[in-house]
């Protein structure tokens, strides 16, 4: 598995992840197809400027055109000031192989090695057992259940946080 920055030609992967009812079941349902090119363009720009780490998950480096999903760390304003957040998605045909956990671990190791992002928060839906399991297995600390807004939808989530520099479980 390897991670690479999002590219302009990743629109199809974004559509498969964000516009699919099954993929988006825990995130309030599919997003509209319109606007995906703009979303990719914005993500490419932020990655190129090193504002966000938006990475595509490549399951086999020998086949770099095959994308399994995405993992991203970004910063945004929250009530208490800036907050770093991590999120991930893996396409159904690649689920159950440990790719999401490996991708999240890899990006958190990079954050640790570069001493960047500080405390990193994750907000998987309370109904998303696999993503909550990733948080537990990597050493995130459970904070609370919390309603968050994503794409103008209110979601019931579990709030997890980790300091990758000190709390990432070793493997």
C-alpha angles and dihedrals in degrees: 000000000000136000125225134177117270113265134202091254092061092088093107091054091049091050091049091051104036103032098046118099093216095048092047098041093110092042099059099274136297123329119231117270091230111092099027092115089054091048091052091046091052092047092049090051093049091048092048090051090046091237093123132019102226107172131181115220111233108192095196120029088204088065103041092167091068112089120193098183145296141277122193139183116195139159126234138165117271132174092276096043131271117003129192114219134186127203136170143188130190123193115246096250090058098042121112094035098096093250095127093051092046092048093048091046091048093051092045090050088053089050089050094046092049093040089232138140097022114211107016119206129203127193110192116173113265086240094055102093097174095052092045087049090054090053091051095046094049095051102258113157117233110236107174147302109279139178110232132180118237121172090346091307126114111228130190105232143170112240113221130173137189137181099216091198094062111010109042107119113241123241 
